[in-house]
Amino acid sequence: MGDKAHTHPGAAGRATAADHPASVRNVVLVGHSGSGKTTLVEALALTAGAVNRAGRVEDGGCVSDYDDMEHRQQRSVQLSLVPVEWDGIKINLLDTPGYADFVGELRAGLRAADAALFVVSASDGVDGSTRMLWEECAAVGMPRAIVITHLEAARADFEEMTRICAEAFGGDDPDAVLPLYLPLHGPPAPDGHAPVTGLVGLLSRKLFDYASGERVASEPGEAELPQLDEARSMLIEGIISESEDETLMERYLGGEQVDVKTLVEDLERAVARGVFFPVLAAAPAAEGARQGLGTVELLELITRGFPTPLERAAPRVTTPEGAGRELRMCDPQESLVAEVVKTSSDPYVGRISMVRVFSGTLRADQTVHVSGHGMTDRGHEDHDVDERIGALSTPFGKQQRPVTHVIAGDLACVAKLTRAETGDTLSAKDDPLLMAPWEMPDPLLPLAIEAHSKPDEDKLSQGLARLVAEDPTMRLEHNQDTHQVVLWCLGEAHADVALERLRSRYGVQVDVVPHRVSLRETFGGRAAGRGRHVKQSGGHGQYAICEIEVEPLPGGSGIEFVDKVVGGAVPRQFIPSVEKGVRTQAAKGVAAGHPLIDVRITLLDGKAHSVDSSDAAFQTAGALALREAAAEARIHLLEPVAEVSVLVGDDYVGAVMSDLSGRRGKVLGTEQTSGGRTLIRAEVPEIEIGRYAVDLRSLSHGTARFDRRYARHEPMPAQVADRLREEVRVAS
C-alpha cells in the first residue's frame, strides 16, 4: 500500500489462535453471485502461503466452497471461514454467498466481521442488491474497500468500472471512491484485448509486475508517468479531504510535498473510519504461479488499512433477564461474551458452531452458559443452559485444526454444543450474558412438505429441528388449520438447499405438496336448523332436540352463542352441552371443512327426556342443528388478506403496482423514501402471494423487498371459491 514491496508469500503454514486482538483482522467478502469472491479468497490464501496451489490445501480439498452441495449447485450456499496469516497478522476471511436466497449467511458474515471487501465483476458491473448491501454497511459505519475482478474479460475496463463504482457507492462524495493502483497492460492479444499484467502504485510510484507469477517491483517508465501523476493527485486530494488534519489540504494546495508516510497513515485512518473506499484490482494466480494479480496489495490493505477488533463498536449486552451490562469489549481479560454466527453438522464430528468472541477468552473444556432469546417468531425457543465446550479448532476447508483457546476479536469453531443455535450467546457460567440477535429477513416463501414414508416420518421432526437450528432465516410452522408442516424459506434456491440437507445430512426424504392457506367459512344470511338425536336400541337411550338460528356477524366477531330458551324446554344443565356441540362443529366447518367464524348462534327451543337425555346427546344435537342450518344457507368462503409493504426502486414502481392489482390487491398508498425508492402499501389475498418472494425478485431484478402481516379474513369472490372447490374435488 505504501513503499513496501513483497516479492515472496507471507507467513506460510497453518493459521493458529491469535495472541492479541490487535493482531487480528476479520474481513467479509460481499458481492453478487459470480463476482469471484470464492476465487479471490483462494488466491489470497495462495499468496499468503496457506495453500500449496490455487484453492487447495495439502489433502487436495478446497479452502472455500468445500461442501458437496456447493459442488453440485456450483455456487456458494453458506458462510465459509478461511484464516490466513500475513506479516504476523491473522486474517479471518469470511466468504459469503452472493445469491439473494442466502442473505442470512451474508448477514452472519457481516456480524462476525469488522470490515468488508465488496467484490465487483468488471464484466457484470454493480447490481441493485449490491447497492443495498453497501447501504446496510454504511448504516453501521463498516469500513469497506472495492475489489474489481474479471479484468481478463473481453470488454473489461478498470477505469470505467471505477467510475461506475464511484457513482454507485460514493453518494454525494464520489471522490471517496478512488483507486490505489492502476492496471498495467501487456501486449494486445489477437482479439485486441490487452491483458492486465501488473499494477502501478499511486502512492509509492512503483510498478509491480505479476507477469512472472510473482510480484516484482520496479520504477515506472516515462510512458506511465503522466497518467500516474494525474491519478495520484486525485487520490491525494481525496485522502486529504477525508483526513482529520484540517491544515493538511492547505499545505498540499500551497505546494508543499506531503510525504508518503503521512498519506498512508491518513489513508489507513480514513478507511478505518468508513469514510474513504479504495478501489483495487485482483485476479487469480496463473497455473504454477505463487501470487495472483493484486493479492499482495489486498493483503497489505487488510493488515494496514482495515481496523482491528479493538476499534469496533461493541454490540449491546444484557443479562438474560434484560438488564443492561457494561463491558470493556474486546478485552481478553474481561468476562466472556461470544456469539454463534453459524451452525453446521459434520457426519463424523456432529454439530459444529462457528463463534466470534467479542470479550474474554474461550478455552477448550470450559463450561459456558448458552443463552438464546428473541427468536421465538422463527420457531427457536428461548433457552438458558450450561454446556461444556468440546474441542476448539480453526477451520480450513474440510479440515479442523485444533487450538487451545480463542481470544476476544478472533473466530473459531466449537464442537458438540448440543443446544447452541445460530445467534445464541456464549458467556461465563457464573456471569450469564446475552447479545441481541442481528436482524434477519423474514422468510416469505412457503414450502409444504410431507414425509415420504413411515421411516422418514419417524426422523422428520428431529431433522427439521436441526435444520432451523442451523439457519435462523428458516421458519418452521405446524399449521393447525391446514394440518401441514411448512418450511418458510427466502426463495427457491433456499428451499432446494433445505430439501437437500434433509436428505443428505439427516437421511429424511420428503415430498413437496401444494401449500394451503387457512380459509374460513361464514353464513351469508340468516338460517335456522333443528338438531334431532333420538336413539332407542335397548338399554339406556339417547334423546336431545334443539332448534337454533344462525346469523352473520361483522368480521372479527368470532362465534357468539346466545341462549333464548324459555320454559325449560332445554334443561339448564344441557345448554352448555349444546354450545359445546355447535362450537365443536364450527371448528370442523360446515361446508368445505374450514372453521366457521363470525356468526351468532341462538338456541331458541328444544326438547329433553327425563331419562335418556345426556350431555353427549345434546352435544350431538347441537352439531346436527348447525349442519342443517348450513345446508339451507348460503355459505361464504373467507380468505386471509395480508397487509403487504413493498420497498422498490422508482424504476419498477409501475410494474409492481400493476402486478399487485393482477393479484386482486388493493393499493393503499405510496411513500417516497431515500435512495430513489418507493414504499408501496397494499392489501392482497394470501392465496395470491404464495410465490411473491420469487416473482417480486424477478420483476425488480432483485432490488425490491417486501414484508407481510395478517390483516383479516374476508369473503372470497364466487368464481375464485368455485375454482378452489373444483381443485379440491379433483385432487381428492
Secondary structure, 3 states (H helix, E strand, C coil): CCCCCCCCCCCCCCCCCCCCHHHEEEEEEECCCCCCHHHHHHHHHHHCCCCCECCECCCCCECCCCCHHHHHHCCCCCCEEEEEEECCEEEEEEECCCCHHHHHHHHHHHHHCCEEEEEEECCCECCHHHHHHHHHHHHCCCCEEEEEECCCCCCCCHHHHHHHHHHHHCCCCHHHEEECEEEEECCCCCCCCCCEEEEEECCCCEEEECCCCCCEEECCCCCCHHHHHHHHHHHHHHHHHCCCCCCHHHHHHCCCCCCHHHHHHHHHHHHHCCCCEEEEECCCCCCCCCCCCCHHHHHHHHHHHCCCHHHCCCCCEECCCCCECCCCCCCCCCCCEEEEEEEEEECCCEEEEEEEEEECEEECCCEEEEEECCCHHHCCCCEEEEEECCCEEEEECCEEEEECEEECCCEEEEECCCCCCCCCEEEECCECCEECCCCCCCCCEEEEEEECCHHHHHHHHHHHHHHHHHCCCCEEEEECCCCEEEEEECCHHHHHHHHHHHHHCCCCCEEEECCCCCCEEEECCCEEEEEEEEECCCCCCEEEEEEEEEEECCCCCCEEEEECCCCCCCCHHHHHHHHHHHHHHHHHCCCCCCCECCEEEEEEEEEECCCCCCHHHHHHHHHHHHHHHHHHCCEEEEEEEEEEEEEEEHHHHHHHHHHHHHCCCEEEEEEEECCCEEEEEEEEEHHHCCCHHHHHHHHCCCCCEEEEEEEEEEECCHHHHHHHHHHHHHHC
